[in-house]
């Protein structure tokens, strides 16, 4: 949600800077995500000042040019060549100095002011016309000012075009009350204890009853309150600059003076409004009700939509006009030909609006507010405020009384609060007077107050404050979380009660390990296409978990693997010429079996492109399976799982995949992704992918660390070359070696692997063996005896040919 700093200052007076206001709002729970300066005039009129023409003479080489000298409040006069016919000595003018950048009204290209020679005369600036400054369209001559401001005064100050600041707030769903400038001002009122200057509508008057529109509300559950009024003899045209600037600062596109007023009041007071062209309302009736299932309705965006039985509609005597609280219809909108409007202001049920908005995939400023809960006491106030603004900007008069259909007024919330509970939950005793003051500034009143507590009366626009704990939270967020210190009773032995195996700490360490090895963490949407899920498959039993209120068919199923998310990330980066990627993601996968839902934690690791960037000092290469396996092994080592058992994997996902198991339980699957699967996500590069069962790794983790003395006797390395059948894996070679020599063998490594045409159906390995005895130095005789046993085992069990 975007807020204008200058607009906010019109509702509540304060001297704090935008940055200071941002900190105050964040402290109250309205987290400010960014603050951006917005120039009132494009370019901000930087390096444009007020000056005075001291001398003005005809240019000797050009009849239409003048040679002037101009005082701009600095040492020396500026020589400026000017072509305006109305320039004269003694005038106060607007001067763009060298270095200024202007944005002329009728030009798409900016104009940079540089020192130049014009017909042999030096010119160090420009005396500006209205259109050259972007202030209007006139180019009849330069602007001549009537002002006593000193020379050198910034032009932005003279024109009162000070910059504004766009404050973007990450509004949480529970804070519907703050979805407007007035709502934000209420929090500042509580923090700063300053009054709010709420724009009132006491000058609203009904001129006549010449254009009544009958309102019939048939569905009061969906529309508890519905108000409206008619204005006639209006002129629809472009909005004035001040209104357009206000809307543009908060990211709203100006349309015309009537529509702009409805948007302005919506963002000012938090009450959405809608204007109907009276000439298009058949029978002069507004009927608030649903339509038959399947009714066609064309919205303002030109899309035809099929209505459901829970779409609340604003209808006339013949047809639907508007999807209540969500989107207007194409047939009833305000155009330049409109001369009379029916202005609507209502309180719609959040549940009904949310269902319609989600079903039709429509997200508007109105639905954003209605589906969270607006103020049921605001419709008539906002209606009168908008009617007065429309009269001011579009003329006309109010031609009907205000219709206000509100059969069952929504009551305030009443919450019993105990002072002892306030002290206990906050952890500090706050002065009772301060509690009263905070709640009073938040529009929360007191009833039945005693020494022990009180009954809080909460206005209905605070839909998130309905329990005692909510009242206490309101007190604390205004009082300040940072004012509550640590308890004096905190003891050091409390820290020792933390679990020895901390899942969050382990995840942080694993992420840090991968990041230290050049990997970047990603966070992806857990929703995927159903057809993608069917192709990728899953190692989880059961069915897909389908979202009931999905916004798009493409994102309607919760993932059962992290692979598709990873492939989308690879595609996104590859399309932006980032082809060498090392990524990881901690995420959840979901499944459903026999009516029960489950979720599991997984870790995905992805490699694509080259191992490292091209460099003069190193030759890069494409990533290989062993690069991926090395990264997975680092994680398993961190988790102290011990050596995994490797098995081949038949999969619809991998070209050649393997599984790694620890303690008889599978903990990882890895391999090269099939090109066909990668192309489903528009990935055209080779991708190596691993998915680790993070829950299983956490269970396998052994917190205790075993220590042993550094061996006193040296280790010995011996190499062995052999030729074996192509189907024999390194894992088989390794396991056989450990079974053959259990006492002295410490490790086995593959130094080299060779496959060629001269080895039909076979491959050659060079293995290295590390031998060590912790009690004595190994002799050559003992080493030779071990190596002979290893060679005999390979020859007898794997039919290996030992190469001498």
N, C-alpha and C positions, 0 to 999 in steps of 0.2 A: 504494500500500500504506500502511495506517495503523498507527501504532505508539503505544502508551500510554507516556508518560513515566514515570509511577509504576510501571507494570509492568516497564519496563526497569530501573528502579532496584532492583527485587527480584532481578534476575539479576546485576547488576554494580553495585558501589558507586561513586558519584561525587557530587561537590558542584556540578558545572556546572549552570547554568540551562538551561531548554529551548532558549533561543536559542543558547547556547554549544554545546550538544550538536548542534544543527542545523548549525552551522558546521563542527564536527568531522566529522560524517557526510558533509556535502557535499564536504569536502576529500578524503575517502577514496573518493569516487565514488558514494556513496549520496545523490543530490541531494535535499535537503529542499525541497519545494515550498511548504509552509505549516506553520505552528504555530498551533494554535487552543486556547484555554483551554476546558475542559469542567468545569462546576460539578458537584460530587458530588451536590448537592441543587439542584433547579431554582431559579434565582435566586441560588444561592450563599450564602443566609442573610446577605446584605449588610444592614448596619444592624440586625442582630439580635445581642443581647449577653446576657451573664449579668448578672442584677440581684438585688437583695434587697429584699423587701417590708419597709418600715420601719413603716408604720402601716396598719391595715385597719379600716374602720368600715362599718356599714350605710348604704346610700344612703337619705336621708330621704324620697325620692319614689318608691322602688321596692324591694319586699321582696327581690328576687332579685339586686340589684346591690350591689357594695361600692365604697366610695371608698378608694383606696389611695394611698400615696406610695412610690415605688420608687427606690432608689439604683442608678444605672447607671454609676457611676464618673466622673461629671461634676459640675460645680458645680451645686448645687441638686438637689432631689428631683423626680422626674417624677410629676405627678398622673395616675393612670390609673383609669378606671372599669372594674371587672372583674365578669363575671357568673358565674364559676366557683364552685361550692359549696365547693371545698376550699381556697380562697385564705385565707391567714392571715399575720399579722405574723411576721417572722423567717425566712420561707422564701427559699431560693435558687430563682430562677425564670428563665425565658427571656423576654426582653422585645424586642418589635419596636418600634423607635423610629420617630418620624415620618419618613417618606421611604422606609421599608422596603417592599418588594414581596414578598408571600408567595404561594405556590402550594399551596393546601390540597389534601389528598389526593383528596377527592371533588368537586372543583369544576374546571370547565374554565377559569373566569375567574380571573385573578390578583386578589389582595386588596392594595390600596394603603393603607398606614397614614397617616392624616392627623390633624391636630389637630381635635378635634370637641367638641361639647357634648352630653352624654347626660343627659336629664332635668334640665337646668340646671347640670350639673357638667362642668367642663373635663376632657378626657381627652387626654393627650399620649403615646399609645402603646398597646400591647396586650400583656398577659401571655398567653403562648401555650400552647395544648394541642398534643398530639403531631400530630394530623391537620392542624392549621393550619400547621405547619412543613413538612408534606410528609414527615414521618418515619414515619408509621404511620396507623392508622385510628381510634385511640381519641380520643373526645371527652368522656370521663367527667369530666374536669377538667383544670386546668392541669398542666404538668409541674413537679414539685417535685424539685429536684436535690440530690444529696448530694456537694458539692464544696467545696474550699477555694480555688478559683480566685477572684481578685479581681473585684470588680464592674467591669463594662465589658469583660471578656474576650469576644472574638468567639465566638458560639455555635458556629461552624464548627470552632473549635479544640477546644472541649469535646467535641463529638460526633465528633471526628476525621474530619470530612468535608472534607478539603482538596481543592482543585480538582486536576484532572488536566490534561494537555496532550496533544492529539492531534497527532502529528507525521506528516505525510503525505510519503512518499518516492516520488519518480518512479523506480521500480525498473526498470532496464534488463533486457532479456531474458536477458543473460548472467549476471546475478547471482541465480540461483535460490537460492544458499546463504544469501542475506540476506532471504528471504521469510518471516521470523518474528522474534519478539523475541529469541530465542536467536541467530539469525543476525546481527542488528544488534549484539547484545552482543559477538559475536566480533570485529567490526571495532573496537568501542570498547576491547575488551581489548588489541588490538594497538596502538592509538593511546595509550591512557592507561596501559598496562602494569598493569591491575588484574585480579585473578582473577574468574572467572565463578562464581556460585553456582548451578550447574545443579541443578534439582529432580530428586533421585534417587528410585529406586523400590526401595530395599533392603528395605523392609518388606513387599514383595509376597509373599503366601503363598497356596498352593493349599489351600483348606479341604477339598475332597473331589473325587471324580471322578464325581459323580452325574449330570452333564449333558454328556457329551462330544458334540462335533460333528465328524464325519469331514470332513477337508479333502482334496480331490483337485485337484491343479493339472495340467491337461493341456497347457496352453500356457505353457511356461516362457520362451519368447521374449518374450511380452507381459507375463508376471508372473514376473520372475526371483526375487522373494522374496514370500512370502505368509504372514502370521502371524495367529493368532487365539486368543481365549480366551472362555470362557463365564462369565457371572455370573448367579446366581439369587437369588430372594427379594428383588428390588429393588422400590422404590416410586417410580414416576414421578410427579413433581410439579413445582411451580414452583421455580426455582433461588433460592438465597439472594441477598440484595442485592449482596454483594461480587462474585459471579460475573456477575450481570446488568450491574452497572456496568462491569466490565472489558470485556465484550463490546460494550456500548452505546458506550463511548468510541471503539472502533475501527470502529463502524458496523455491527456484527453484531446482528441481532434475536434476543433470547432466545426459546427455544421451551419447553424443559423441562430438568430437571437432567441427564438422560442426553445429549441432543443438545447441550446447552450445554457439557458437559465435552469432547465430541469436537471442538467448534469451538474451545474454549479451548486444548486441547493442540495443535491444528493451528496456531493463531496463536502459541503459545508456542514450540514446537519445530520447526515447519515440516513436521510429518508429518500428512497427512490421515488421518482415521479414519472408520469407519462402523459403526453399531450396527444389528443385525438382531434382530427379535423372534423368539426361538427357537421360539415356538409356531407361527410361520408358515413355518418351514423344513421342507419336506416331507422325510421320511426322515432327518432330522437329518444331511443331507449338504450340504456346500458344494463345488460343482464350478466351477473356474475355467477357462472355455473360451469359444469363440465359439458362436453359435447359427446355425441355418440362415438363409440369405439370405431377407429378407422377414418374419422372425418379428416379431409385434406385441409391443410392450412399452410399458406405461404408466408414465411417470416421475412423480416426486413432485408435479410441477406439474399433473398431470391430463392431460397431452398424450400421445396415442398416437403411437408412433414405430415406423417400420419399420427393423429392424436390418440391418446389412450384414455381410459376411463378415469385416470387420476390426474389428468392435465386440467387444472383450473383455467378457465378461459374468460376473457372479457368479451362479451358478444353484444351485437345490436339486435334489432328485431328479426334479422334475416341470416346473419353470418357471424363467425368469430372474427374479432378485431385484434386480439392481443393474447399472448400466452402469459397469464397473470404472474407478475414478479420475475419474469424471465426475459421475454423478447417480444417486441411489437410486430404487428402484421404489415405487409407491404401495401395493403389497401387503405389503411386509415392514418398513415403517417402525415406529419406536417410538411407542406411544400411551400414554394414561393407564392402559390395561388391561394393559400389558406388565409381566410379572413376572420374565422372564428374557431375557437378550440374548446374542448372539454378537458380540463386538467384533473388528472387522477392522483390521489395520494391515499395509500392503504397500508394496512398491516395484514400480511399474508402468513399463513401457517408455514413455519420453516420446513416441516416434514413434507408438505405438498410441493413446495417450490423445489426442494432438494430432489425429490423423485423425478419431477419433470425435467430439471436441468441435467441430471445425470442420464436419463433415458435418451434425451435428444442431443446430448453432447454439447450443451450450450453453457458457456460461462460468461456472464455479463456483470457489469457493476451492480445491477439491481439484484440478480440472483446471488451474488457474493454476499450481499448484506441480508437479504430476506432469508436465505437458508441457514444463516447463523442466528438470526433473531434480531429484528429491529425494535425500536421503541414504540409500543402501541399508543403512547400519549403524544407522539410527534406529528401524525399525519395532518391535522388541521393547521397547526402552527406552520409547518413546511408549505402547505398549500397556499396559505395567505402570503407567506414570504415570497414564494415563486410568482404569485399573481401580481404582487406589487412590482417585482422586478420586470415582469413581462410588460406591464403598463408603462414602466419607465423606459424600456428599450424598444417596445413594439407599438406603443400607444394602445388605444382601445379602452374598454371599460368592462367592469364586471356585470354580466347580464343574467345572473341567477344567484339565488342564495346558496350558501354552502350546504351541500348534502353530506350528512355524516351518519352513516349506518353503523351503529355500535351497540347491538342489543345486549351483549353480555360483557361489560367492561372487565378487563384483565386486572386482577387485584395485585397489590404489592406483596412481596414475599415477607413473611414474618419469621424471624429466627431468634430463638432463645440463646443468649450468650452469658457465660459465667466468667467473671474476672479471673478466677483461679485457673481456668483453662487457657485464657489469654497468656497469663504469666508462664504457665507450664509449656505451652507449645512454642512460644517465642524464646523462652529461656532467659527472659529478663523482665523485670517489673517495670512497666511503662506508666508514667503519670496518667491518672484517670482523665484529667482535663485534656491532655494531648490526644488520648484515645477518642474523646468526644469530638475534638476539633478535626481530627483526620476523617472520622466517619461523617461528620456534618459536611465537610468539603467534598465528600464523595456522594452527597445526596442521600445518605443513609441516616434516618431519623431514629429517635429513641422513644420507647414507651415502657411503662411499668418498671422504671429504674429503681433498684434497691442497692444495698451495700454489696450484695453478692453478684449482681449482674443486671441485665436489662433485656428488653425485647427489641431487636433491631428490625426496622421497617425499611426494606430494600425496594427501590423502584423496579418495575418489571423489565426495564431495558438491561438490567444487570442479570442476564440469564445464567451467569456462571457463579452467582453468589446466592446460594440457597441453603447452606449448612453453616454450623458454628465455625468449622474449620475454615470455610471460605471467608467469613467475616474477619477472622484472625489473620488470614493471609492478606486481606486488604489493609489491615492496620500495619502489618509488617512491611509490605512492599512500599508503602508511603513513608513509614518511619525510617526505613533503610536497613537492608540486610547487613551492611557493613558496620552498623552500630551495635550489633549483637556480638559480644566477644566470646572467647572460649570459656567454658565452665572452669571454675577454680578447682573442681573435684576431678578433673581429668588426670588419670594416673598412667604411668608408663607401662604397667603390666597389661593395660587394655590392648596395647599394640600387639602383644604376643598372642592375642586370641585370634588373629587373622589366620586363615587356613594356610597350611604349608604349601599346598598346591593352589595357586591363585590363577584361575583361567584367564582373567584380564591381563595379568602380568605376562603370562606365557604367550598370549596372542601378541602383546606389544613387543616382546622379545623376538618372536618369529618374524613379525613385520619389519622390525629393525634389522634383523639379519638379512632378509631379502633386499631391503633398501640399501644396505651397505654393500651388497653385491650387484648393484646397478638396476634393481627392479623398482618399478613405480606401482603404487597401490591404486586400485580403481574401485569405484562403488557403482553398481549397476542396478537398474530396475529389475525386480524379481519377476515381473510379468512378461510372458512370451506368447508367441502365436501357438495355437493348438496344433497346427500341422507340423510346426517345427519340433514340438515336444514329441509328436508321434514318430518322426524320423530319427531323432537323437536317441530316443529310448531312455531307460533309467535302470539303475541297479536297485531301486526301491520297489517293494511290492505294492500292489494296489493301483488306484486310479488317479487321474489328474485332479488337482484342486482347482475348480473353476470359480471365478469371481462372479457373484450374483449381480452386482451393480457396476459392471465394467463400462468404461467410457468408449472402448474401441474393441472390435472383434480381434484386432491384431495384438491386443494386450489383455487377454481375458483369462489366461491360465497361469498359475504360479509354477515356476520352473522346478524341474526335478533334477537338474544338473546346472552347473555354472558355465558350461561350455558355450551355449549360445550367447550369453552375455559377454563372454570373453571374445568371441568371434566378432560381435558387433563393435566392440572397442577396437579390435585390430583393424576392422574395415574403416571406422571413423578416422583413425590415425593414418592409415595407408592412403586414404583419399586426400589427405593433407600432406602427402609426401614424407610422412614419418614411417618409414618401412622397417626399420630395425627396432624391435620392441621387446622389452622385458617387463612383464606385468604380473601382478598377483591381486587376488581379491579374497577377502574373508566374507562369506555370504551364507545365506540359508537356502535350503531346498525343501520342498514340501510334497506330501503325499497323503492319500486317503485310502483307508482299507477298512472294509466292513463298517462303514459309517463313521469311523474315527479318523481324526486328522492328526498328522504328525509333521514335525519339522526337524531338520538336522543341520548342523554346522559343517561347512566344507571350506577348504582352501584350494583355490585354483592357481596354477602357475603357467604362464604362457611365454613362449619364445617364438619370434618370427624375424625374418630378415638375416642380418649378419650379427656375428658375435660382438663386434665392436665397430666403431666408426672408422672410415678409411683414414689412413695416416701415412706419412712418409716413413715413419719409424717402425711400422708393423704392417704385415700383410693380413688383411681381414679375410674371413671366410663365412660361409653360410652356417647358421646354427645346425647342430646335429642332435640326435637323440641323447647322446652322452652329456651334452651341455645341460639339457633338461634334467636328466637323471642326477647329475651332480648337484643341481639346486635342490631337488627333492631330498637327496641324501643329507644335505646340510640341515634341512628342517628336521629330519628324523634324528639326526645326531643331537640337535638341540633338545629334542623331546626325549632323548635317552631311551630310545626304543630297542636298541640293539640292532644287530644285522638282520635285514628283512629277507624273507624267502621270496624269490622271483619266480613267477609263472607266466606262461604265455596267455594271451587273452584274445578270444574270438569276439569281435565287436563290430557294430555298424558305424562306429565313430572313427576308429583308427586304421591306418594302413597296416601297421604291425604294432599291437599294443601288448603291454605286460601289466601284471598286478604285483604289488609288493605287499607281503603279509608279515605280521608280527604276532607271535603267540597264537598262530592259527587263525587270526582275524585279518581280513583285508584292510589295509590302511591307505592304499594309493593305487590309482590307475594312471598310466601314462603311455604316450606314444605320439606318432605323427597323425594329425587329423586328415581324414580322407578328403581329397580335393572337392568331391561332390558335396560333402557336408559343409566345407568352408565356403563354397560358392553360394550356398543358401543365404549366407550373410554378406554376399558380395565381396568375399575375401579371395584375392587372386595370388597371394604369396603362400609359401609353405609355412604351416603352423605346427609347433610342437606343444602339446598340452598335457598337463597333469592335474588330477583332482584328488585331493587328500581328504580323508574322513577325519575332520578335526576333532569330533567327539571321541572317536576311537583313540586318537593320539593322546588326548587329554587323559583318558582312562589308563593308557599304557605308561604315561609319564611316571617316573620314579624320582621323587624329590631328593632322596638320600644320595649323597655323593660318596663314592668309594675312593679312598686314597691309598697309594702304595709307594714304597720307597723306590727311588730311581735305581734301575739295575746297575750293579757294579761291573758286570761283564758285558763286553761288546756284542752287538748283533752281527750276523754274517749274511751276505746276499749271494745267492746262486741263481743263474739263469738256465732255462731249459727251452729248447726249440723242438716242436713236434708238429706232425701233420695228422689231422683227424677228419672224420666225416663232417660234412657241412652242417648236419643237423645237430651236432653236439654244441651245447652252449658253454659259455664261460662259467656259468653258475655250476654246471656239472663238473667242470675241471676243478673249480675251487672246493666244492663239497667233498670230492674224492680225495683231494690233497689233505684236508683236515681229518678225514676218517683214517687216512693212512698214517699220518704223523700227528699225534695228539699232544705230545710233550714239548717238542722244540719248535714247531712251526708257528710263527706269529702272524704272518700275513702273506697273501698271494696277490700279485698284480699282473695285468695283461700289458706287456710292454709294446707288443706289435701284433697286428692281425693282418694276414695277407690272403686275398682270394684272386685267382687269375685263371686264364685259359689253360695254363699248363698244369693246373690242379683240378682235374675234372671231378666235380662233386665233393671236393675236399677243401680244406682251408688250413693255413699254417699259423700257429700261435708261437709267440715268444713270451714265456712266463718268467716272472722273477719271484723267488721265494726268500722270505726273511726268516732266519733261524736264530734262536737265542736260548742259552741256558742260564738261568738266574743264579746258579750255584757255582759255575766254573766256566772257564774259557773253552769254547769248542775246539776240538782238534780236527785236522783235515780228515783223519780216518772216520770220525763220527759224522762229519758233514757228508763225506762220500757215501756212507752207509744209508743216511737218510735219503739222499738224492737217488740212490739205486732203488730203494723201496718205492719212491714216487714214480720212477720210470717204469718199474715192473707193474705197478697198479694201472698206469695209463695204457700200457701195452695189452694187459690181460683183460681189463674191463671195458676200455673204450677203443680197443684195436688201433691205438695210436702208433705212428711211426716216429721214432726218436731221431732227430736230425743231429748228426755229430758235427 
